[in-house]
Amino acid sequence: MSTSSIGARRALPILTPDKIGGLKQELADVIEYRKSGLSLNWIVGCPLDCGYCVRHLFQNFGMKVPRRLMSDEDAVRRLLRHRYFRAHQTPIQLLNRATDPMLPVVKPHVFNVLRQLDDQGLTNHVLIITRWRVDPEDCAVLNSFSSLRLTVLVTHSHIQDERIEPVDSEIAAESLRTLYEHAERYRTVLYWRPIVPGLNDSDADIARAEELSQHAHATVFTGLFFRKEIAAYYKAHGLEMPYEDTARRKIMPEAAEQRLLAAFEQDASWGALFRKTSCGVAYAHGEADYNGHFGIRELCDICPPEQIAKCRAAWVQPDLTAVRQEARGLGATGEIEVNDRAIVVEGLDEPPRYYLQHGFGYQCHDRARPHHYRQHGRADIGWTAESGTPSA
C-alpha cells in the first residue's frame, strides 16, 4: 500500500510538537526495546477501553482517537537507524503499546510501514498484536510481503465482564479463524491472555481456547500485567482486584498454569502450546526460538519434540570473551557470567540486555532481578518458595 493510497483514505493527522511535548516521555519516544522485539509505536490513541491495557502506564488511556507522532516514512527511518537494529536479525513489533494496529484508521499506516520494510528485502521477524477485526482483504495485503517473517498475534481473553473487557472476544475469535484460513506467507498465533484465576479460566474458557488453538499456527498463554497504575484504574471503577498486590512482571500463578496444562495434556486435539511469545512465533515459522529459551529447560516441557530438536541444534553457549566485549561496550559493570542457562550481567537495563540476547540467541538476565526455576520471568505472586531455586 503506497502513501498515496493512504492519502485517499485520509491519513491520520500528526500531533503538533506542543501536543507531543505534553505526552509522557516514554510515549513520545517511538521506539522501545522489548523482549519480543524492537517496538515501533508512532501512532497513539485507542478506543477499545480494555481495563488492563498498558496504556494506563503511559497516562494516555483517555486518548481514544488515534494520532501519529510522525509520518510513516520518518518512523521507518528512525527504526532502521536505531542503535540496536540489526538487519535480518532484530525482531520488530509494530504498535504494541498505544493502539490496536488493525483499527480501520490505523491499519493503512501499518501496511505502509510493512511495505517499506519489505521493499528493502529485510527478513526480520515482525510481530503485530491485535484483538480487532481482520478481513480477507487484510489477509491479502499481509500475504503480499515477500521478505519479512510476519506474524499476527490475536489477543483473546474470553473475559465476560464488560467493565474489564468491553470488546467482544468473538471479534478476535473470528479474526483468528480468518487469518488462519487465508495464511500463506504470514503466520498467526492465538495469544491467550491475560489469564486471571476465577475470571477466565473455567472449564468453558479452557475449552474455548482449545477450539481456537486449532485455527492458529501456535498458541501462547500468559498472565496479567498488573501494575499500580492499572490497580488504580480498577479501584476507581469499582472493579474487583484480581490480586492483593501489583508486580513488575506478569502474574501467572503456579496453580493456574497447572490447571491449564492439565487440560492440555489430557486432550490431544490442542494445537501447539507455548509459555513464551518468541517460542510460539519461532515454531509457527519452523525456526528455533530467537530468544534462546532452550537454556531454560523447564520451559520446554510442553513443546513439540520436533521444536525442541530445532532449538537444541541452534542453541550454542557463547564465548565469554565475546560476551564481555559486547556487554562492556554497552555499559555493563561488575561480573559478567555465561552459565548453562543464561548470560548474567550487572548495570544494564532491559534494552541492552535484549540486544545481547537477540545477538547471541541466548538468554540474558540481570543479576539483581533473578529468574527463578519454573517461574521464569514471572511475578512471585502465586508461587511458593518450594517451587524452585534462583537460576541466576
Sine and cosine of phi, psi and omega as CSV:
sin_phi,cos_phi,sin_psi,cos_psi,sin_omega,cos_omega
0.00,0.00,0.80,-0.60,-0.06,-1.00
-1.00,0.05,0.25,-0.97,0.06,-1.00
-0.89,0.47,-0.59,0.81,-0.01,-1.00
-0.91,0.42,-0.61,0.80,0.02,-1.00
-0.93,0.36,-0.53,0.85,0.09,-1.00
-0.91,0.42,-0.67,0.75,0.02,-1.00
-0.85,0.53,-0.60,0.80,0.00,-1.00
-0.92,0.40,-0.39,0.92,-0.01,-1.00
-0.97,-0.24,0.31,0.95,0.04,-1.00
0.91,0.41,1.00,-0.03,0.02,-1.00
-0.88,0.47,0.54,-0.84,0.07,-1.00
-0.89,0.45,0.68,-0.73,0.04,-1.00
-0.91,0.40,0.41,-0.91,0.04,-1.00
-0.98,-0.17,0.76,-0.65,0.01,-1.00
-0.87,0.49,0.59,-0.80,0.05,-1.00
-0.95,0.31,0.37,-0.93,-0.02,-1.00
-0.81,0.58,-0.61,0.79,-0.01,-1.00
-0.92,0.38,-0.58,0.82,0.06,-1.00
-0.93,0.37,-0.66,0.75,0.03,-1.00
-0.90,0.43,-0.63,0.78,0.02,-1.00
-0.90,0.44,-0.37,0.93,0.01,-1.00
-1.00,0.10,-0.13,0.99,0.01,-1.00
-0.98,0.18,0.42,-0.91,0.14,-0.99
-0.86,0.51,0.64,-0.77,-0.14,-0.99
-0.82,0.57,-0.64,0.77,-0.01,-1.00
-0.89,0.46,-0.48,0.88,0.01,-1.00
-0.99,0.15,-0.58,0.82,0.01,-1.00
-0.94,0.35,-0.46,0.89,0.07,-1.00
-0.98,0.19,0.93,-0.36,-0.20,-0.98
-0.98,0.20,-0.19,0.98,0.00,-1.00
-0.86,-0.50,0.78,-0.63,0.03,-1.00
-0.70,-0.71,0.72,-0.70,0.01,-1.00
-1.00,0.00,0.89,-0.45,0.03,-1.00
-0.90,-0.44,0.23,-0.97,-0.10,-1.00
-0.85,0.53,-0.59,0.81,-0.03,-1.00
-1.00,0.02,0.05,1.00,0.10,-1.00
0.49,-0.87,0.18,-0.98,0.10,-0.99
-0.96,0.27,0.91,-0.42,-0.21,-0.98
-0.99,-0.13,0.84,-0.55,-0.02,-1.00
-0.96,-0.27,0.89,-0.47,-0.10,-0.99
-0.77,-0.64,0.96,0.26,-0.06,-1.00
-1.00,-0.07,0.01,1.00,0.08,-1.00
-0.81,-0.59,0.72,-0.69,0.00,-1.00
-0.78,-0.63,0.48,-0.88,0.01,-1.00
0.94,-0.34,0.78,-0.63,-0.06,-1.00
-0.47,-0.88,0.69,-0.73,-0.02,-1.00
-1.00,-0.07,0.07,1.00,-0.20,-0.98
-0.98,0.18,-0.34,0.94,0.19,-0.98
0.88,0.48,0.53,0.85,0.06,-1.00
-0.92,0.38,0.82,-0.57,-0.15,-0.99
-0.88,0.48,-0.44,0.90,-0.07,-1.00
-0.99,-0.16,0.21,0.98,-0.12,-0.99
-0.90,0.44,0.61,-0.79,0.02,-1.00
-0.93,0.38,-0.16,0.99,0.05,-1.00
-0.88,0.48,-0.38,0.93,0.08,-1.00
-0.85,0.53,-0.58,0.82,-0.06,-1.00
-0.94,0.35,-0.42,0.91,-0.03,-1.00
-0.99,-0.16,0.12,0.99,0.08,-1.00
0.85,0.53,0.59,0.81,0.05,-1.00
-0.74,-0.67,0.45,0.90,-0.01,-1.00
-0.87,0.49,-0.47,0.88,0.01,-1.00
-0.98,0.20,-0.10,0.99,0.03,-1.00
-0.99,0.12,0.99,-0.15,-0.13,-0.99
-1.00,-0.07,-0.38,0.93,-0.06,-1.00
-0.99,-0.16,0.88,-0.48,-0.01,-1.00
-0.88,0.48,0.65,-0.76,0.06,-1.00
-0.63,-0.77,0.51,-0.86,0.06,-1.00
-1.00,0.03,0.52,-0.85,0.13,-0.99
-1.00,-0.03,-0.31,0.95,0.02,-1.00
-0.27,-0.96,0.13,-0.99,0.03,-1.00
-0.94,0.35,0.32,-0.95,0.05,-1.00
-0.87,0.49,-0.64,0.77,-0.03,-1.00
-0.91,0.42,-0.67,0.74,0.03,-1.00
-0.91,0.41,-0.59,0.81,0.02,-1.00
-0.89,0.45,-0.69,0.73,0.02,-1.00
-0.90,0.43,-0.70,0.72,0.02,-1.00
-0.86,0.50,-0.68,0.73,-0.01,-1.00
-0.90,0.43,-0.64,0.77,0.03,-1.00
-0.89,0.46,-0.76,0.65,-0.10,-0.99
-0.94,0.33,-0.37,0.93,0.02,-1.00
-1.00,-0.10,0.01,1.00,-0.05,-1.00
-0.92,0.40,0.60,-0.80,-0.09,-1.00
-0.87,0.49,-0.43,0.90,-0.05,-1.00
-0.99,-0.15,0.01,1.00,-0.03,-1.00
-0.99,0.14,0.76,-0.65,0.12,-0.99
-0.86,-0.52,0.84,-0.54,0.03,-1.00
-0.86,0.51,0.69,-0.72,0.07,-1.00
0.94,0.33,0.02,1.00,-0.06,-1.00
-0.80,-0.60,-0.78,0.63,-0.08,-1.00
-0.91,0.41,0.86,-0.52,0.09,-1.00
-0.92,0.39,0.54,-0.84,-0.07,-1.00
-0.84,-0.55,0.61,-0.79,0.15,-0.99
-0.85,-0.52,0.63,-0.78,0.02,-1.00
-0.91,-0.41,0.85,-0.52,0.16,-0.99
0.82,0.57,0.82,0.57,-0.06,-1.00
-0.97,-0.26,0.22,0.98,-0.02,-1.00
-0.67,-0.74,-0.21,0.98,-0.14,-0.99
-0.70,-0.71,-0.02,1.00,0.07,-1.00
-0.25,-0.97,0.09,-1.00,0.12,-0.99
-0.98,-0.20,0.83,-0.56,-0.10,-0.99
-0.92,0.39,-0.23,0.97,-0.02,-1.00
-0.97,-0.26,0.19,0.98,0.17,-0.99
-0.87,0.50,0.61,-0.79,-0.09,-1.00
-0.79,0.61,-0.61,0.79,-0.04,-1.00
-0.99,0.11,-0.22,0.98,-0.06,-1.00
-0.99,-0.14,-0.65,0.76,-0.17,-0.99
-0.88,0.47,-0.50,0.86,0.08,-1.00
-0.86,0.51,-0.57,0.82,0.03,-1.00
-0.96,0.29,-0.59,0.81,0.08,-1.00
-0.89,0.46,-0.72,0.69,0.02,-1.00
-0.89,0.45,-0.59,0.81,0.02,-1.00
-0.90,0.43,-0.70,0.71,0.03,-1.00
-0.91,0.42,-0.68,0.73,0.05,-1.00
-0.86,0.51,-0.66,0.75,0.00,-1.00
-0.90,0.44,-0.68,0.74,0.00,-1.00
-0.90,0.43,-0.65,0.76,0.04,-1.00
-0.92,0.39,-0.68,0.73,-0.04,-1.00
-0.92,0.38,-0.60,0.80,-0.01,-1.00
-0.89,0.45,-0.35,0.94,0.04,-1.00
-1.00,0.04,0.05,1.00,0.04,-1.00
0.97,0.25,0.30,0.95,-0.01,-1.00
-0.95,0.32,0.67,-0.74,-0.01,-1.00
-0.94,-0.35,0.26,0.96,0.01,-1.00
-0.86,0.52,0.50,-0.87,0.21,-0.98
-0.91,0.41,0.69,-0.72,0.11,-0.99
-0.79,-0.62,0.81,-0.58,-0.03,-1.00
-0.94,-0.35,0.74,-0.68,0.09,-1.00
-0.83,-0.55,0.78,-0.62,-0.04,-1.00
-0.91,-0.42,0.80,-0.59,-0.04,-1.00
-0.61,-0.80,0.38,-0.92,0.19,-0.98
-0.80,-0.60,0.17,0.99,-0.11,-0.99
-0.98,-0.21,-0.14,-0.99,-0.12,-0.99
-0.97,0.26,0.72,-0.69,0.11,-0.99
-0.79,-0.61,0.81,-0.59,-0.04,-1.00
-0.92,-0.39,0.16,-0.99,-0.03,-1.00
-0.84,0.55,-0.54,0.84,0.05,-1.00
-0.89,0.45,-0.66,0.75,0.06,-1.00
-0.88,0.47,-0.67,0.75,-0.01,-1.00
-0.88,0.48,-0.60,0.80,0.03,-1.00
-0.89,0.46,-0.65,0.76,0.05,-1.00
-0.91,0.41,-0.72,0.70,-0.02,-1.00
-0.88,0.47,-0.55,0.83,0.04,-1.00
-0.97,0.26,-0.23,0.97,-0.09,-1.00
-0.99,0.16,-0.19,0.98,-0.02,-1.00
-1.00,0.09,0.85,-0.52,-0.20,-0.98
-0.99,-0.11,-0.29,0.96,-0.08,-1.00
-0.94,-0.34,-0.72,0.69,-0.05,-1.00
-0.87,0.50,0.58,-0.81,0.15,-0.99
-1.00,-0.07,1.00,-0.06,-0.19,-0.98
-0.99,-0.13,0.71,-0.70,0.06,-1.00
-0.75,-0.66,0.76,-0.65,0.11,-0.99
-0.96,-0.27,0.88,-0.47,0.02,-1.00
-0.98,-0.19,0.85,-0.53,-0.05,-1.00
-0.98,-0.20,0.92,-0.40,0.00,-1.00
-0.97,0.26,0.83,-0.56,0.00,-1.00
-0.67,-0.74,0.86,-0.50,-0.04,-1.00
-0.94,-0.35,-0.51,0.86,-0.10,-1.00
0.89,0.45,0.38,0.92,0.11,-0.99
-0.95,0.31,0.79,-0.61,-0.10,-1.00
-1.00,-0.07,-0.27,0.96,0.00,-1.00
-0.97,0.25,0.95,-0.33,-0.08,-1.00
-0.93,0.38,-0.28,0.96,0.06,-1.00
-0.95,0.30,-0.43,0.90,0.02,-1.00
-0.99,-0.14,-0.69,0.73,-0.05,-1.00
-0.78,-0.62,1.00,0.09,-0.05,-1.00
-0.96,0.28,-0.28,0.96,0.00,-1.00
-1.00,0.09,0.84,-0.54,0.01,-1.00
-0.85,0.52,0.83,-0.55,-0.02,-1.00
-0.90,0.44,-0.29,0.96,0.04,-1.00
-0.91,0.41,-0.45,0.89,0.06,-1.00
-0.88,0.47,-0.75,0.66,0.02,-1.00
-0.90,0.44,-0.65,0.76,-0.01,-1.00
-0.88,0.48,-0.68,0.73,0.00,-1.00
-0.93,0.36,-0.62,0.79,0.06,-1.00
-0.89,0.46,-0.66,0.75,0.02,-1.00
-0.87,0.49,-0.73,0.68,0.00,-1.00
-0.88,0.48,-0.67,0.74,0.00,-1.00
-0.90,0.44,-0.72,0.69,0.00,-1.00
-0.87,0.49,-0.71,0.71,-0.03,-1.00
-0.92,0.40,-0.66,0.75,-0.02,-1.00
-0.88,0.47,-0.58,0.81,-0.10,-0.99
-0.98,-0.21,0.03,1.00,-0.08,-1.00
-0.91,0.42,0.78,-0.63,0.12,-0.99
-0.81,-0.59,-0.92,0.40,-0.02,-1.00
-1.00,-0.06,-0.46,0.89,0.02,-1.00
-1.00,-0.07,0.14,-0.99,0.09,-1.00
-0.80,-0.60,0.41,-0.91,0.00,-1.00
-0.79,-0.61,0.64,-0.77,-0.06,-1.00
-0.83,-0.56,0.72,-0.70,0.15,-0.99
-0.98,0.19,0.91,-0.42,0.01,-1.00
-0.99,-0.14,1.00,-0.03,-0.09,-1.00
-0.99,0.11,0.99,-0.10,-0.12,-0.99
-0.21,-0.98,0.33,-0.94,-0.22,0.98
-0.99,0.14,0.70,-0.72,0.04,-1.00
-1.00,0.03,0.83,-0.55,-0.03,-1.00
-0.80,-0.60,0.87,-0.49,-0.02,-1.00
-0.81,0.59,0.73,-0.68,0.01,-1.00
0.99,0.11,-0.18,0.98,-0.03,-1.00
-0.95,-0.30,-0.71,0.70,-0.03,-1.00
-0.52,-0.86,0.63,0.77,0.04,-1.00
-0.81,-0.59,0.48,0.87,0.04,-1.00
-0.95,0.31,0.15,-0.99,0.07,-1.00
-0.85,0.53,-0.61,0.79,0.01,-1.00
-0.92,0.39,-0.62,0.78,0.03,-1.00
-0.90,0.43,-0.68,0.73,-0.01,-1.00
-0.92,0.39,-0.66,0.75,0.04,-1.00
-0.88,0.47,-0.60,0.80,0.04,-1.00
-0.89,0.46,-0.71,0.71,0.02,-1.00
-0.90,0.43,-0.62,0.78,0.03,-1.00
-0.88,0.48,-0.68,0.73,0.01,-1.00
-0.90,0.43,-0.69,0.72,-0.02,-1.00
-0.94,0.35,-0.48,0.88,-0.01,-1.00
-0.88,0.48,-0.36,0.93,0.03,-1.00
-0.99,0.17,-0.06,1.00,0.03,-1.00
-0.89,-0.46,0.58,0.81,0.01,-1.00
-0.50,-0.87,0.42,-0.91,0.04,-1.00
-0.98,0.19,-0.27,0.96,0.08,-1.00
-0.22,-0.97,0.34,-0.94,0.08,-1.00
-0.81,-0.58,0.73,-0.68,0.06,-1.00
-0.86,-0.51,0.75,-0.66,0.04,-1.00
-0.90,-0.44,0.52,-0.85,0.02,-1.00
-0.36,-0.93,0.17,-0.99,-0.08,-1.00
-0.99,-0.14,-0.36,-0.93,-0.12,-0.99
-1.00,-0.09,0.73,-0.69,0.14,-0.99
-1.00,0.02,0.98,-0.18,-0.16,-0.99
-0.89,-0.46,1.00,0.04,0.02,-1.00
-1.00,-0.06,0.16,-0.99,-0.06,-1.00
-0.89,0.46,-0.54,0.84,0.02,-1.00
-0.92,0.40,-0.59,0.80,0.03,-1.00
-0.96,0.29,-0.63,0.78,0.06,-1.00
-0.88,0.48,-0.62,0.79,0.02,-1.00
-0.90,0.43,-0.61,0.79,0.04,-1.00
-0.91,0.42,-0.70,0.71,0.03,-1.00
-0.85,0.53,-0.73,0.68,-0.03,-1.00
-0.89,0.45,-0.70,0.72,-0.04,-1.00
-0.90,0.44,-0.45,0.89,-0.04,-1.00
-0.97,-0.26,0.23,0.97,0.07,-1.00
0.92,0.40,0.44,0.90,0.00,-1.00
-1.00,0.07,0.56,-0.83,0.03,-1.00
-0.92,0.39,0.76,-0.65,0.00,-1.00
-0.94,0.35,0.81,-0.59,-0.01,-1.00
-0.95,0.31,-0.45,0.89,0.01,-1.00
-0.62,-0.79,0.39,-0.92,-0.02,-1.00
-0.96,0.26,-0.34,0.94,-0.05,-1.00
-0.67,-0.74,0.28,-0.96,0.07,-1.00
-0.99,-0.14,0.15,-0.99,-0.04,-1.00
-0.46,-0.89,0.44,-0.90,0.04,-1.00
-0.95,0.33,-0.58,0.82,-0.03,-1.00
-0.97,-0.23,0.22,-0.98,0.02,-1.00
-0.90,0.43,0.58,-0.81,-0.03,-1.00
-0.98,-0.18,0.88,-0.48,0.06,-1.00
-0.64,-0.77,1.00,0.02,-0.08,-1.00
-0.84,0.55,0.52,-0.85,-0.03,-1.00
-0.85,0.53,-0.70,0.71,-0.04,-1.00
-0.89,0.46,-0.62,0.79,0.01,-1.00
-0.91,0.41,-0.69,0.73,0.03,-1.00
-0.88,0.47,-0.69,0.72,-0.03,-1.00
-0.90,0.44,-0.57,0.83,0.05,-1.00
-0.90,0.45,-0.69,0.73,0.00,-1.00
-0.92,0.38,-0.69,0.73,-0.04,-1.00
-0.93,0.36,-0.52,0.85,0.05,-1.00
-0.89,0.46,-0.66,0.75,0.04,-1.00
-0.92,0.40,-0.63,0.77,0.01,-1.00
-0.89,0.46,-0.70,0.72,-0.06,-1.00
-0.95,0.32,-0.41,0.91,-0.05,-1.00
-1.00,0.01,-0.17,0.99,-0.10,-1.00
-0.80,-0.61,0.94,-0.35,-0.07,-1.00
-0.96,0.30,-0.13,0.99,-0.05,-1.00
-0.99,0.11,-0.09,1.00,0.05,-1.00
-0.89,0.45,0.53,-0.85,0.22,-0.97
-0.98,0.21,-0.01,-1.00,-0.01,-1.00
-0.91,0.42,0.74,-0.67,-0.09,-1.00
-0.88,-0.47,0.67,-0.74,-0.05,-1.00
-0.68,-0.74,0.46,-0.89,0.04,-1.00
-1.00,0.08,-0.44,0.90,-0.14,-0.99
-0.88,-0.48,0.62,-0.78,-0.05,-1.00
-0.85,0.53,-0.77,0.64,-0.07,-1.00
-0.90,0.43,-0.48,0.88,0.05,-1.00
-0.91,0.42,-0.71,0.70,0.02,-1.00
-0.91,0.41,-0.66,0.75,0.00,-1.00
-0.90,0.43,-0.73,0.69,-0.01,-1.00
-0.88,0.48,-0.70,0.72,0.03,-1.00
-0.87,0.50,-0.68,0.73,-0.02,-1.00
-0.87,0.50,-0.50,0.87,-0.01,-1.00
-0.99,-0.14,0.07,1.00,0.03,-1.00
0.95,0.31,0.53,0.85,-0.06,-1.00
-0.82,-0.57,0.18,-0.98,0.13,-0.99
-0.98,0.21,0.45,-0.89,-0.01,-1.00
-0.88,0.47,0.80,-0.60,-0.03,-1.00
-0.98,0.19,-0.13,0.99,0.04,-1.00
-0.99,-0.11,0.03,1.00,0.06,-1.00
0.91,0.41,0.53,0.85,-0.03,-1.00
-0.93,0.37,-0.20,0.98,0.00,-1.00
-0.87,0.50,-0.42,0.91,0.05,-1.00
-0.91,0.42,-0.38,0.92,0.03,-1.00
-0.99,-0.17,0.98,0.19,-0.25,-0.97
-0.81,0.59,-0.58,0.81,-0.08,-1.00
-0.93,0.38,-0.30,0.95,0.07,-1.00
-0.94,0.33,-0.39,0.92,-0.14,-0.99
-1.00,0.04,0.00,1.00,-0.15,-0.99
-0.94,0.33,-0.17,0.98,0.07,-1.00
-0.94,-0.35,0.00,1.00,-0.07,-1.00
-0.98,0.21,0.51,-0.86,0.09,-1.00
-0.87,0.50,0.62,-0.78,-0.04,-1.00
-0.81,0.58,-0.62,0.79,-0.02,-1.00
-0.92,0.39,-0.50,0.86,0.04,-1.00
-0.96,0.28,-0.63,0.78,0.06,-1.00
-0.86,0.51,-0.65,0.76,0.01,-1.00
-0.90,0.44,-0.65,0.76,0.03,-1.00
-0.88,0.47,-0.73,0.68,-0.05,-1.00
-0.92,0.38,-0.60,0.80,0.03,-1.00
-0.89,0.46,-0.68,0.73,-0.03,-1.00
-0.92,0.40,-0.53,0.85,-0.06,-1.00
-1.00,0.01,-0.27,0.96,-0.12,-0.99
-1.00,0.10,0.90,-0.44,-0.02,-1.00
-0.77,-0.64,0.81,-0.58,0.03,-1.00
-0.91,0.41,0.84,-0.55,-0.08,-1.00
-0.96,0.29,0.37,-0.93,0.02,-1.00
-0.94,0.34,0.75,-0.66,-0.05,-1.00
-0.87,0.50,-0.63,0.78,0.00,-1.00
-0.89,0.46,-0.68,0.73,0.02,-1.00
-0.91,0.42,-0.65,0.76,0.01,-1.00
-0.91,0.42,-0.70,0.72,0.01,-1.00
-0.86,0.50,-0.70,0.72,-0.01,-1.00
-0.88,0.48,-0.72,0.70,0.01,-1.00
-0.91,0.41,-0.73,0.69,-0.08,-1.00
-0.91,0.41,-0.67,0.74,0.03,-1.00
-0.89,0.46,-0.61,0.79,0.02,-1.00
-0.90,0.43,-0.41,0.91,0.04,-1.00
-1.00,-0.01,-0.11,0.99,0.05,-1.00
0.95,-0.30,0.22,0.98,0.00,-1.00
-0.89,0.45,0.61,-0.79,0.05,-1.00
-0.86,-0.51,0.27,-0.96,0.07,-1.00
0.95,0.32,-0.26,-0.96,-0.07,-1.00
-0.95,0.32,0.62,-0.78,0.11,-0.99
-0.89,-0.45,0.79,-0.62,-0.10,-1.00
-0.80,-0.60,0.57,-0.82,0.18,-0.98
-0.82,-0.57,0.95,-0.31,0.03,-1.00
-0.95,-0.32,-0.18,-0.98,-0.08,-1.00
-0.99,0.15,0.12,0.99,0.07,-1.00
-0.86,-0.51,-0.61,0.79,-0.13,-0.99
-0.29,-0.96,0.28,-0.96,0.28,-0.96
-0.98,0.18,0.70,-0.72,0.01,-1.00
-0.84,-0.54,0.83,-0.56,-0.07,-1.00
-0.77,-0.64,0.20,-0.98,0.09,-1.00
-0.77,-0.63,0.55,-0.83,0.12,-0.99
0.99,0.12,0.15,0.99,0.03,-1.00
-0.89,-0.45,0.75,-0.66,0.10,-1.00
-0.99,0.12,-0.16,-0.99,-0.19,-0.98
-0.89,0.46,-0.74,0.68,-0.07,-1.00
-0.81,0.59,-0.79,0.61,0.01,-1.00
-0.92,0.39,-0.48,0.87,0.07,-1.00
-0.91,0.41,-0.67,0.74,0.03,-1.00
-0.92,0.39,-0.56,0.83,0.06,-1.00
-0.87,0.49,-0.71,0.70,0.06,-1.00
-0.90,0.44,-0.69,0.73,-0.04,-1.00
-0.87,0.50,-0.73,0.68,-0.01,-1.00
-0.96,0.27,-0.48,0.88,0.03,-1.00
-0.94,0.33,-0.66,0.76,-0.04,-1.00
-0.99,-0.10,-0.19,0.98,-0.07,-1.00
0.89,0.45,0.59,0.80,-0.13,-0.99
-0.58,-0.81,0.68,-0.73,-0.01,-1.00
-0.81,0.59,0.59,-0.81,0.04,-1.00
-0.74,-0.68,0.89,-0.46,-0.11,-0.99
-0.90,-0.43,0.42,-0.91,0.10,-1.00
-1.00,-0.01,0.83,-0.56,-0.04,-1.00
-0.86,0.51,-0.49,0.87,-0.04,-1.00
-0.97,0.23,-0.29,0.96,-0.01,-1.00
-0.76,-0.65,0.96,0.26,-0.12,-0.99
-0.91,0.42,0.47,-0.88,0.10,-0.99
-0.99,-0.13,0.80,-0.60,-0.08,-1.00
-1.00,-0.06,0.49,-0.87,-0.02,-1.00
-0.80,0.60,0.76,-0.65,0.01,-1.00
0.94,0.34,-0.40,0.92,-0.06,-1.00
-1.00,-0.03,-0.07,1.00,-0.23,-0.97
-0.37,0.93,0.94,-0.35,0.12,-0.99
0.95,0.31,0.20,0.98,0.00,-1.00
-0.91,-0.41,0.32,-0.95,-0.04,-1.00
-0.89,0.45,0.40,-0.92,0.01,-1.00
-0.94,0.34,-0.36,0.93,-0.06,-1.00
-0.85,0.53,0.82,-0.58,0.03,-1.00
1.00,0.03,0.11,0.99,0.04,-1.00
-0.84,-0.54,0.70,-0.71,0.01,-1.00
-1.00,-0.06,0.30,-0.95,-0.01,-1.00
-0.88,0.48,-0.44,0.90,-0.01,-1.00
-0.97,0.26,-0.15,0.99,-0.09,-1.00
-0.95,0.32,-0.29,0.96,0.00,-1.00
0.26,-0.97,0.05,-1.00,-0.01,-1.00
-0.87,-0.49,0.38,-0.93,-0.01,-1.00
-0.84,0.54,0.63,-0.78,0.02,-1.00
-0.99,-0.17,-0.10,0.99,0.01,-1.00
-0.45,-0.89,0.00,0.00,0.00,0.00
